[in-house]
Amino acid sequence: MKTYLLAATAVALMSSSALALPAKSYKPFKPGYQTARVTFTERAAIARSQANLNSLKRRVHADGRVTPFERVQLRLAQARHSRLVAQARRS
């Protein structure tokens, strides 16, 4: 009897919290909305930057040991790539 009462209480609490959410609490996806703001040239630059970053990561992790200098190289390359992506999104 306790099990049924506990299960019924849990179901009631969960269903009431699900019903409490507003109907339009999300932003609908609009196809092409985000990609339309980045030009072909910017997408190519981002892809090239990501390829260079991946190449650097493979090279750094190839021997299984990451030196402090390599760690700095990785951090700077990631920051440079992030700046490029952010700049493309803002333009």
Backbone as CSV, one residue per row, in Angstrom:
resi,resn,N_x,N_y,N_z,CA_x,CA_y,CA_z,C_x,C_y,C_z
1,MET,0.817,-1.185,0.000,0.000,0.000,0.000,0.871,1.264,0.000
2,LYS,1.965,1.226,0.788,2.866,2.375,0.823,3.490,2.614,-0.548
3,THR,3.812,1.523,-1.237,4.442,1.641,-2.546,3.511,2.336,-3.532
4,TYR,2.247,1.948,-3.537,1.285,2.563,-4.439,1.090,4.036,-4.111
5,LEU,1.020,4.361,-2.835,0.839,5.744,-2.418,2.051,6.587,-2.810
6,LEU,3.252,6.038,-2.618,4.484,6.746,-2.969,4.570,6.943,-4.488
7,ALA,4.239,5.921,-5.249,4.274,6.016,-6.711,3.252,7.026,-7.204
8,ALA,2.055,7.025,-6.646,1.017,7.968,-7.055,1.436,9.402,-6.740
9,THR,2.075,9.613,-5.602,2.550,10.943,-5.229,3.630,11.417,-6.199
10,ALA,4.553,10.521,-6.551,5.629,10.881,-7.477,5.067,11.243,-8.847
11,VAL,4.111,10.469,-9.333,3.500,10.752,-10.632,2.760,12.079,-10.590
12,ALA,2.066,12.349,-9.513,1.321,13.601,-9.392,2.270,14.795,-9.373
13,LEU,3.384,14.687,-8.670,4.347,15.787,-8.617,4.985,16.028,-9.976
14,MET,5.333,14.951,-10.650,5.981,15.108,-11.960,5.023,15.676,-12.994
15,SER,3.800,15.232,-12.992,2.849,15.719,-13.980,2.483,17.178,-13.718
16,SER,2.410,17.568,-12.475,2.077,18.963,-12.186,3.213,19.887,-12.583
17,SER,4.460,19.459,-12.438,5.575,20.312,-12.840,5.658,20.404,-14.360
18,ALA,5.290,19.342,-15.071,5.305,19.380,-16.531,4.198,20.293,-17.060
19,LEU,3.063,20.311,-16.402,1.960,21.149,-16.844,2.187,22.623,-16.524
20,ALA,3.083,22.911,-15.598,3.311,24.282,-15.172,4.142,25.076,-16.185
21,LEU,4.792,24.413,-17.140,5.610,25.119,-18.119,4.717,25.868,-19.104
22,PRO,5.129,27.059,-19.507,4.334,27.782,-20.497,4.395,27.081,-21.849
23,ALA,3.392,27.297,-22.657,3.288,26.597,-23.939,4.391,27.016,-24.904
24,LYS,4.778,28.287,-24.945,5.796,28.769,-25.877,7.068,29.163,-25.123
25,SER,7.678,28.222,-24.442,8.874,28.533,-23.668,10.149,28.295,-24.458
26,TYR,10.040,28.055,-25.766,11.214,27.808,-26.574,11.175,28.710,-27.798
27,LYS,12.341,28.910,-28.383,12.427,29.702,-29.598,12.375,28.733,-30.775
28,PRO,11.409,28.856,-31.647,11.292,27.903,-32.747,12.484,27.991,-33.694
29,PHE,12.877,26.872,-34.252,14.005,26.809,-35.179,13.564,27.296,-36.541
30,LYS,14.327,28.198,-37.100,14.042,28.686,-38.442,15.168,28.203,-39.351
31,PRO,14.878,27.300,-40.275,15.929,26.770,-41.140,16.630,27.884,-41.920
32,GLY,17.948,27.859,-41.915,18.727,28.829,-42.655,18.934,30.140,-41.947
33,TYR,18.346,30.320,-40.778,18.454,31.607,-40.089,19.885,31.866,-39.640
34,GLN,20.501,30.896,-38.958,21.853,31.096,-38.460,22.889,31.016,-39.581
35,THR,22.716,30.110,-40.517,23.726,29.933,-41.556,23.711,31.064,-42.577
36,ALA,22.633,31.784,-42.696,22.553,32.852,-43.682,23.445,34.034,-43.309
37,ARG,23.831,34.132,-42.068,24.636,35.271,-41.636,26.125,35.061,-41.868
38,VAL,26.558,33.846,-42.162,27.972,33.565,-42.384,28.171,33.330,-43.876
39,THR,29.067,34.111,-44.475,29.282,34.002,-45.913,30.101,32.765,-46.257
40,PHE,30.167,32.469,-47.539,30.927,31.313,-48.017,32.400,31.449,-47.653
41,THR,32.961,32.633,-47.828,34.375,32.870,-47.526,34.651,32.680,-46.038
42,GLU,33.747,33.167,-45.198,33.920,33.004,-43.750,33.816,31.539,-43.347
43,ARG,32.877,30.807,-43.966,32.759,29.376,-43.670,34.019,28.628,-44.071
44,ALA,34.604,29.010,-45.200,35.842,28.375,-45.658,36.983,28.676,-44.688
45,ALA,37.050,29.914,-44.215,38.100,30.282,-43.255,37.931,29.533,-41.944
46,ILE,36.682,29.376,-41.499,36.413,28.633,-40.261,36.794,27.167,-40.434
47,ALA,36.447,26.582,-41.571,36.794,25.181,-41.826,38.300,24.988,-41.878
48,ARG,39.009,25.920,-42.521,40.467,25.848,-42.590,41.092,25.981,-41.203
49,SER,40.559,26.890,-40.413,41.055,27.086,-39.057,40.813,25.840,-38.202
50,GLN,39.631,25.230,-38.347,39.323,24.012,-37.593,40.239,22.871,-38.025
51,ALA,40.532,22.777,-39.315,41.442,21.735,-39.801,42.843,21.938,-39.236
52,ASN,43.291,23.189,-39.206,44.611,23.472,-38.630,44.642,23.136,-37.142
53,LEU,43.570,23.460,-36.440,43.490,23.161,-35.010,43.503,21.651,-34.780
54,ASN,42.741,20.909,-35.582,42.729,19.451,-35.446,44.098,18.854,-35.745
55,SER,44.775,19.395,-36.745,46.110,18.921,-37.091,47.080,19.158,-35.937
56,LEU,46.995,20.345,-35.344,47.854,20.653,-34.203,47.572,19.717,-33.034
57,LYS,46.292,19.449,-32.770,45.926,18.538,-31.675,46.486,17.142,-31.921
58,ARG,46.366,16.650,-33.172,46.902,15.323,-33.483,48.407,15.285,-33.296
59,ARG,49.101,16.340,-33.745,50.555,16.401,-33.610,50.988,16.439,-32.145
60,VAL,50.275,17.235,-31.357,50.630,17.399,-29.943,50.408,16.105,-29.170
61,HIS,49.298,15.426,-29.456,48.960,14.214,-28.706,49.581,12.949,-29.303
62,ALA,50.354,13.091,-30.379,50.906,11.923,-31.069,51.836,11.112,-30.172
63,ASP,52.656,11.781,-29.379,53.604,11.041,-28.538,53.027,10.711,-27.167
64,GLY,51.795,11.128,-26.915,51.147,10.802,-25.650,51.549,11.705,-24.503
65,ARG,52.281,12.758,-24.808,52.738,13.666,-23.762,52.583,15.103,-24.260
66,VAL,51.984,15.954,-23.446,51.774,17.353,-23.826,52.664,18.225,-22.948
67,THR,53.635,18.872,-23.594,54.556,19.735,-22.856,53.878,21.077,-22.570
68,PRO,54.418,21.851,-21.646,53.833,23.173,-21.369,53.801,24.078,-22.605
69,PHE,54.832,24.011,-23.433,54.857,24.821,-24.656,53.746,24.393,-25.604
70,GLU,53.556,23.088,-25.772,52.488,22.583,-26.634,51.113,22.960,-26.088
71,ARG,50.977,22.957,-24.769,49.714,23.339,-24.147,49.382,24.799,-24.464
72,VAL,50.399,25.656,-24.427,50.204,27.068,-24.767,49.832,27.201,-26.243
73,GLN,50.519,26.431,-27.095,50.197,26.458,-28.523,48.733,26.076,-28.766
74,LEU,48.295,25.018,-28.105,46.910,24.570,-28.253,45.929,25.632,-27.776
75,ARG,46.209,26.212,-26.623,45.311,27.221,-26.066,45.208,28.434,-26.985
76,LEU,46.349,28.879,-27.526,46.334,30.035,-28.422,45.619,29.721,-29.734
77,ALA,45.829,28.523,-30.265,45.157,28.135,-31.503,43.650,28.045,-31.288
78,GLN,43.231,27.497,-30.148,41.798,27.407,-29.848,41.193,28.797,-29.681
79,ALA,41.915,29.689,-29.023,41.426,31.059,-28.833,41.319,31.778,-30.174
80,ARG,42.304,31.569,-31.037,42.284,32.196,-32.359,41.092,31.699,-33.173
81,HIS,40.842,30.397,-33.110,39.704,29.817,-33.823,38.380,30.345,-33.252
82,SER,38.289,30.423,-31.943,37.064,30.929,-31.312,36.797,32.377,-31.698
83,ARG,37.851,33.178,-31.759,37.696,34.574,-32.180,37.215,34.671,-33.623
84,LEU,37.760,33.804,-34.477,37.351,33.806,-35.878,35.869,33.461,-36.012
85,VAL,35.426,32.449,-35.282,34.013,32.053,-35.332,33.120,33.164,-34.785
86,ALA,33.520,33.770,-33.675,32.722,34.841,-33.075,32.659,36.044,-34.025
87,GLN,33.758,36.358,-34.667,33.784,37.485,-35.603,32.871,37.199,-36.794
88,ALA,32.867,35.974,-37.270,32.005,35.625,-38.417,30.537,35.700,-38.025
89,ARG,30.207,35.324,-36.823,28.816,35.386,-36.382,28.341,36.819,-36.201
90,ARG,29.241,37.704,-35.785,28.846,39.097,-35.551,28.675,39.871,-36.848
91,SER,29.404,39.482,-37.882,29.371,40.261,-39.130,28.101,40.015,-39.922
